[in-house]
Amino acid sequence: MEIMDILKDQIESNSILLYMKGSPDQPMCGFSARTVQAVMECGQKFAYVDVLSNPDVRANLPSYANWPTFPQLWVSGELVGGCDIVTDMHAKGELKTLLEQATNA
């Protein structure tokens, strides 16, 4: 499979998907740590891809998503955003609602 097809498949196959540096148990940057904490506090299961151990994903996802940085949170096949957007939505209570809707759809 071409990398763009792999990205499309990952995004479409997971209702909640976080592209991050490291893993939820061991984030490798502060932005990924804050983002994964916000997602985990919402209590929904989610998939993740460590972009540090997947160089093709790290190199190609920014152009696929038209979003230059990591982490990237995808919900129901749509890019939600990065750390600032996710943590802001979490603080407002919007992230929990969005993630609950995605897992109940």
N, C-alpha and C positions, 0 to 999 in steps of 0.2 A: 504494500500500500504506500502511496505517496504520503508525505507528512501532512499535507493539507487535508487529505481524506481521513487520516488518523485523528487529527484535531477535531474535525467535524463529527466523527464517530464518538469520540470521547465526550464532546459537549452534548450531543443528542442522546447518548446512552445514560447520562447521569443527570438527575433532576437538580442536584446541587453539586457543583464541581469547583474546587479551588486550585488554581495554578499558583504555586508558592515556592519559595526557596526553603528547602528542607521538608520536614514532615510535621504534622500536628503535634507530635510528641517532642520534636526537636527542630523548631524553626531556626533557619540560618540567617535571618535578618530581622530587625525590629519591626519593619512594616508587615512582614509575614506573621510575626508573633502576635501583633495587635489584631490583625485581620482574623487569624485562626481563633484567637480567644473570643472575639465577638461572635463568630459563627458557632463555636462550641457552646457558648452561653445560651444560644437559642434552642439547644437541645435536639436538633435534628441530625440524623446521620448524613454524612456527605462524603464524596470522593475527593481525592486530591492527587495532583501530579507534582512531583518534585522537579522543578525546571533545572536545577543544578545537576541532577543525574540524568537528565534527558536533554542533551544539547540541541537536538533537532527541534524539540518543542520550544525551548528557550529562544532559539534563533528565528523561528517562523511564526509563533503565536502573535507577537506584536503586529505583524502585517495582516494576519488573518483577522484579528480582533480590531484592528485600527486603534490600538491602545498600546503605548510604548513601554509600560512598566509592569512589574510584578510586585505584589500578587494581583491576580485577577479572579474575581468571583463570578461564576456563571450560574444562573438559576433558570431552569426551564428553557434552556437553549439560548438565553439572552445574557449579554454581558451586563452585570450590575455595576462593576467598577473596581477600583483599587482600595487601598487602605483607608484613605480619607473618607471616601463615600461610604464604605461598609461600616466604619466605626461611627460615622455621623448617623447613619440609618439605625444602627444598633442603639445609640443613645436616645433616639426619638421613639424607639419601639417598633419602627417600620421593618427592620430586618427580620425579626421573629415572625411577624405576620407573613412576610414574603416567603420565608423558608417553610412555614407551616402550609401555606397554600401550595407550594411546589411539591411537597411530599404527599399531600392529600388529593392532588389532581388525578 
